[in-house]
Each structure stands twice: as structure tokens, then as C-alpha cells.
Amino acid sequence: MTGAIVLGRDLTGDQVLVVDAVVVGTGAGGSIALRELARAGLDVVALEEGPYLTPRDFNQREDEMIPRLFQDAGGRATEDLGIRVLQGRGVGGSTIHNTNLCKRTPDAILELWARKYGVAGASAADLQAAFETIERDLSVSEIPAALRNANNDVLRAGCEALGWRGAQLHHNRNGCQQSGFCELGCAYDAKQNALKVVLPQALEAGARVYADVEAVRIVHDGARVVGVHAVARDADGGPRGAVNVWAKVVVLAASAVGSAALARRSGLPDPNQQLGRGLRMHPGAAVAGRFDRDIRGWRGIPQSFECTEHLSHEEGSDERVWIVPAFAHPVGSAATLPGFGAAHMAAMRAYPRLAVMTAVVHDETRGEVDVDGEGNPIVRYVMSERDRGQLAKGLVACARLLLAAGALEVTIPAIPRVRVTRASELDGLDTSALRPHSVPLTAVHPMGTLRMGEDPKISVVRSTGEHHQLRGLFVADGSLFPTSIGVPPQISIYAFAQHLAPHIIERAR
Amino acid sequence: MRVSSGSRGETQKPERRVSRRRLFELTAAAALTLGGLAAAVRTHGYAVPVGRRLVATSPWQFIVLQHAARRIAAPDREGAAAIPTVPTADDLDVAGFVDGWLVRMQPGVRRDFGRFLAYVEHVAPLREGLVTRFSRLAPPEQDRVLAATEASSSDLLRAGFDGLKSLCMMGYYRDARAWSLVGYDGPLVGRPPSGWSGG
């Protein structure tokens, strides 16, 4: 059997596929599930609602790449419009646009899942082999200090000046040209991601990927899955024909939003009303510091250094903020800087001299993914008071770091905006305005909507990834995680898919 | 707001009581509806430039968008500090770009955006004591209306302004003529690799 990428636009007429397994989504989790199923000699296809793009398509222009790489043209947001939810689409999923950060799931999180959420067989020791496999396959390594750009140097300098905990990060890049356009896809093919590494391995083993083919409904009889109904799309998004896949195993790997939305519109059994609940997102917001020298933060590796001074993964901690650099290209920066008109332009003229940090909350808030009458995802997430407190703490910490590193002035883009020139001004700062709707918030790590665990009253799938009620339905993406993980999730998602693959293969045989 | 301490994974719900904040939201929703109703009947007097083919907005929506973009995305060239080398929102066709961008959005988002434009045109000026439509106000008054919307006590209206501003900024800063203003050197694809000194 020969693997292939099939484009929805090339399909003529309705398609019927009879296979051993079908994977929905081709990001970190989906690509691994696809690869392992194909390597086991099974007939497997993946359905990807987004396009198949290659490095020559990544032209480094925000206005052209954002609508091609992100859900809803980058406009997805929570129902109350308080948080922008940036999620990838396309062959390779969010691994195309992410910033390649590689951190394992913290031990404290895995222990919490075992202790409180009944997750079995997923201790650090249990996952060790999967993490090692993934880190080897993706060429994970520490980012050399020599590749730290000026924006990241500001964070390191701030940590040093304040005596705060900070460290160099790990990534999965080879041959990085330091262009700084990671979030728009790598034109130099340096990302060792699902698109570059894992999917070619899956194709080599015989898997087929259908791009521009959107899964519409999981077909089941109430006790087991029997397939997926999908629709192929033209280049302009119009329907081209039906793609009906019949299989005894269906793997959901379309993200914590996409997988949960598909599950909800498919009417899956949900006796304990857990499906779609428990959404976490790592919401974050940025703080900008103006320096007396050029930073030119848009060049170089966007994130190579982290501050973990205010980050603990212990349950119930009041230190739940991860701080990393977050420089954006002009469109993103202009949208984030406060104000408009002439004053805004004046602020933008300082663009080369800005350093930008973001405070990301390791959140406790439990949101929900639902669907509207047309089946589109609705993301409900109202940040809890405790998480709002963490957000405010994180933004103030970013301001302190920037000032400690030598910023002349720091702006927290709130309404009303906060502008300070000395750390002492932060001491008595009224932080009540540092909350959603006053601060532009973005979330890029949705998790937790199809949680794993042995107790069906508090989970949707077993610790093997298989649905409690539907035989043959598996989950292999961030939906699995019972809580926020407080680190970038890509390595955890890859590793959990690798870890669960034997169970999926066994069921598909 | 309640924070569940249990492990059952319930979604947190906002409090149901009608708080002051909730009243503001209800007022904002009513204002958006009022704006939409006004927009439905007050559609005369909006002349789209000759040759302009709209793909997602109606003529009145496009005109409001055009006026808002002029105030949001570019510096004031009408005052003493005019900088002739700085392109205006019209120079970069920001409104046209946003019209094209909206086609990609879900129908519900487009509908909500249209309601917000109706609010800006017909209701927001009234809240500032101005009885003229936004698109017929003088630029300083338009700035006043937009600033009030940006700082509104309503989350809904602030989110609407944020969306409008984001689209206008996308329309403006997508263009290489804007990049040079802010010292951005643009994409690297197609350029010689670093260290290359010529053939």
C-alpha cells in the first residue's frame, strides 16, 4: 500500500472509504496516531479540514498566512469575546504555526491526574519511553544561548537583575535561519514538526491524508463507532462532495475545541454530562517596554528563554504564571497596543525599540465547548477570580522584568492603560482593570474537553484514550488532559498519542 | 463569580442576579439593537465610490467602515502636524481590505460586526450628545465617539471596538508602505541569505 496526500479539491463525486481506522486531525496527536497505526500494518486514513501547505507556501505575510493557518481566519474567540483563541488548521495542525517549545508534562501534574482524576498508567515513568521517542524523532534540543535574540535577552536580563528563576528553553528546530516568522509557518523547513517529520513517516508506512476534508459527524450505534461522515471542500471552501469513511476505530485529534465540537454534534453518549466540559486554555496577555536602543524583536527565535519565578504546578498554588517573550509582527502589535489614531501611530513608531513579554496563566477556570445550531464551535470561558488574580500578578511581573532590564517606560495595554517608568509605581497599582475585556487576551493552548480517567462520572474517555461508552472511539489530543498542564502542550500531546497508540492499534486489529 | 472546588469538571457560570455590570450589558445589547433598527431604515445618503464592488458589506456599512478606518488606522493629516509621506487609510484601502476579509468570517460574526457598525453610526454619537450620524461628524467628534466606545463600561462594546480596530490595523499594517513608517523590514523570503555579498 502506498501512502498519499489527497486534496479535497481533486476529488470527483462522493467517496466511500472502508478502512481499519480513521484519524480526525493531523496535528501533534493525529500525526502520531496515524503513523503508529500505519506502521502496525493497518489501513488508516486521516481527515484534515484545512489545506495542505508546504514551506514554499509560507510567504511570511500576516494578512495572507493568518487566514490560511488559523481557524476562522484568526478570529475565533470565546463566546463573550473576551479571549481570542488562536488555533491552527491544515496538514500538520498547530505544529505549523507554534513556536516549537518542548517541555514534558510536569511530574506534579501527572501525579495530580493519578490522585484526583483517576488516570491510570500515565506516571512519569510510564511515559518515559514515549517522551524519549518523541524527543528523538523531533530532534529536541536546548536552544543555544547564541541564538537568543534581543527580546529574549531582555527577559534574561530582567530575571538576573531581580534574582528571579529563569532558564533557556528547548525546541524542535534544525537549520533555523532566525527569520522570526515561526508563527506564520517556516519557509525554511526548519521546524521538525508533524508536517516535516511525522506525517512523511506515516505516508511512508502507507497512511493516506485527505486535506480540505472536514469531518462532520461521527457515526455510531450507541455502543460502538462505525465511521465518520465528512465533506470535501473546494479551494474556496465550498462543498465538493461527501466523504464517508467506514472504520471500526475513530481517533479524535482535532484539538480540544474541534474534537469536542465534533463529538457534541455527533450526539455521543454522555450520561454524566462531561463531554466538552473542563476546558482550559492558558490565557495570556502581553506587556510592552520601550528601550533606548533597538530590540527588533521580530527577528530571531521568538521564544528561547522563560521566567518561572511565579510558576508552580502544585495543585491550588497561587503561583501560576509562566512568563515568556512574545513579540509580534506589525499587524499583531498594532492590534495589541492601546489606543488608535495619531497617538497609536506614535506608539508604533517605537516598534523597533519595544520588548514584549507575555504572562500566561496556568489556569484553573473550567470552560466549555458547545456547538451552535449550525454545528460551529462555541467556546465558553469566564475567567475565575483566582485566575484573574494570577493574570494581574503576571502582568505586573512582566512590567517589573522589563523595568529591571532597563526599559524607559512600560505599557500594560489595559483600559484604562497602565504606563509606568519606575518599579515603585507598580507597588500600589490598582490591578482591578487587569482582567478580560480590559486587557487583550489570547489563548493558544485549549485542553481538557474530553478528559481521560477511570471514573466515567468525571471523565469522557478511559486512561487508554477509549471512550467510556463507545467502543472504538479514541481521543489523542489535548482534550485528554484533566487539567491545565502549565507548559506548552505540544510535546505532551505527541507523547500521549505515542503512549496510547498500542491500545488504539489493538482495537483496530 | 463562583469557583468550584470540586473535581467534577462543571463549567463555571456567571452569577444570575442582575448586577450593575449586567445592566450595562443589557443597555449595550439594547443599543446595538436600536442601532440595527436605525440602520435598517436610515439607508439613504451613503454613496459608495464609483467602481467599488462590495463583497461583504452593504453601502452604508462600507461608508461607516471607511470613516472609522480613517480615524483608527492612520495619523491625523489634517492638522498642523501633517506628515505627507504617511499613507492614509484611504491610500491603503483599509475599508476595502476589511470588506474582503469579512467574507472569510462565519455568518454570525459578520452579522454581529454589522450590528456594531450600526451602533457606531447611529447610537454612539447620541451617547456623546451628538445628533448627527458618525459618518457625517467632523473628525475630532468622530475621535470622541470612538474613544468613548473603546473605553465603554460595556464589555460587549469594547469587544466590538477591539474587533473593528484589529481589522483596521490588519488593513493598514499589511502594506509595505506602512512597514517603513515603523522600521519593519518585512518578509525575508526571496531575499539573499545572510552573509551573501553578491555574485
Interface residues (C-beta under 8 A of the other chain):
Chain A: F58 N59 Q60 R61 E62 D63 P67 D72 A73 G75 A77 D80 L81 G82 K116 Y117 Q177 S179 F181 A187 Q274 R277 G278 L279 R296 W298 H329 P330 V331 S333 A334 A335 G339 F340 G341 A342 H344 M345 A346 M348 R349 Y351 P352 E364 T365 R366 G367 E368 D372 N376 R380 V382 S384 E385 R386 I415 P416 P436 H437 S438 P440 R451 K457 I458 P482
Chain B: M1 V3 S4 S7 R8 G9 E10 T11 Q12 K13 P14 R71 I72 A73 A74 P75 D76 A81 V86 F97 W101 R104 M105 Q106 G108 V109 D143 L146 A147 E150 A151 D155 L156 R158 A159 G160 D162 G163 K165 S166 C168 M169 M170 Y172 Y173 R174 A178 W179 L181 V182 G183 Y184 G186 P187 L188 V189 P193 S194
